[in-house]
Amino acid sequence: MPDTFEVPTTTPSGKLLVIAIIGVKPGFEDKIAEALRMNKAEVDAGKEPKTLTYRMGRTVTADGQLIESEFVVIEEYADAKVGLLEHAKGAGSAVLIKAREDGEFSSFKVYFYDEF
């Protein structure tokens, strides 16, 4: 798991799409799910006006079983720089950042895209 990653501050379209895949160590699944719900609630309440989309879920196997310890988050920001920075200041994001720092994640991958 990388300690840092470079976040694009601009894209050709101005929007930024983010897909994060978070593996969680056993025993921390409920805590991480709640933090993701907190993020979604802040977006839904209009507290992050530059966040256009915030969706989350758990990975599903080919036979339809949930992988309880793996989460995916799909995010879309109207402004590549400002939107993600606004989002990172939220209460749910603070829980996720601390959980990562405390070693509660087993893996963490983030992918950045420009919409065309």
C-alpha positions in Angstrom: 0.0 0.0 0.0 1.6 3.3 -1.0 1.9 5.9 1.7 1.3 8.7 -0.8 -0.1 9.1 -4.3 -0.3 12.0 -6.6 -3.8 13.5 -7.0 -4.4 15.3 -10.3 -5.1 19.0 -9.7 -6.6 19.5 -13.2 -8.1 17.4 -16.0 -9.0 18.3 -19.6 -12.7 18.2 -18.8 -12.3 19.9 -15.4 -14.0 17.0 -13.7 -12.3 14.2 -11.8 -13.5 10.6 -11.5 -12.1 8.6 -8.6 -12.3 4.9 -7.9 -11.0 3.7 -4.6 -10.7 0.0 -3.6 -10.2 -0.5 0.1 -9.3 -3.8 1.7 -10.1 -3.8 5.4 -8.5 -6.0 8.1 -10.9 -8.3 9.9 -12.9 -6.6 12.7 -12.9 -3.2 11.0 -15.6 -3.7 8.4 -18.4 -2.0 10.3 -16.3 1.0 11.2 -15.3 1.6 7.6 -18.8 1.0 6.3 -20.0 3.6 8.8 -17.3 6.1 7.7 -18.4 5.7 4.1 -22.0 6.3 5.0 -21.0 9.5 6.8 -19.3 10.7 3.6 -22.4 9.9 1.6 -24.6 11.7 4.1 -22.5 14.8 3.8 -22.6 14.7 0.0 -26.4 14.1 0.1 -26.9 17.1 2.5 -25.1 19.4 0.1 -22.1 20.0 2.3 -19.7 19.2 -0.6 -21.1 21.2 -3.6 -18.3 20.1 -5.9 -18.9 16.4 -5.3 -21.2 15.3 -8.1 -21.3 11.5 -7.3 -20.4 9.5 -4.2 -21.3 5.8 -4.5 -20.0 2.9 -2.4 -20.4 -0.8 -2.2 -18.7 -4.1 -1.4 -17.1 -6.4 -3.9 -19.2 -9.3 -5.1 -17.9 -12.7 -6.2 -19.0 -14.5 -9.4 -21.5 -16.5 -7.3 -23.1 -13.4 -5.8 -21.4 -13.5 -2.4 -20.3 -10.3 -0.7 -16.6 -9.9 0.2 -17.3 -8.2 3.5 -13.7 -6.9 3.8 -13.5 -5.1 0.4 -15.1 -1.8 -0.4 -15.3 0.2 -3.6 -16.0 3.9 -3.7 -16.9 5.8 -6.9 -16.6 9.5 -6.8 -17.0 12.4 -9.3 -15.9 15.9 -8.6 -16.8 19.1 -10.6 -13.4 20.5 -9.9 -10.4 18.2 -9.8 -8.6 20.2 -7.2 -11.3 21.9 -5.0 -13.8 19.0 -5.0 -11.5 16.4 -3.6 -10.0 18.8 -1.1 -13.5 19.7 0.2 -14.3 16.0 0.4 -11.2 15.2 2.4 -12.2 17.7 5.1 -15.4 15.7 6.0 -15.9 13.7 9.2 -16.1 10.4 7.3 -12.9 11.1 5.4 -11.2 11.9 8.7 -12.2 8.4 10.1 -10.9 6.8 6.9 -7.6 8.6 6.9 -7.0 7.7 10.5 -8.0 4.1 9.9 -5.5 3.9 7.1 -2.8 5.5 9.3 -3.6 3.1 12.1 -3.1 0.1 9.8 -6.7 -1.0 9.6 -6.6 -1.3 5.8 -5.1 -4.5 4.2 -4.9 -2.7 0.8 -5.8 0.7 -0.6 -5.8 1.5 -4.4 -7.0 4.7 -5.9 -7.4 5.4 -9.6 -8.0 8.8 -11.2 -9.8 9.4 -14.5 -10.9 12.2 -16.7 -14.4 11.9 -18.2 -14.7 12.2 -22.0 
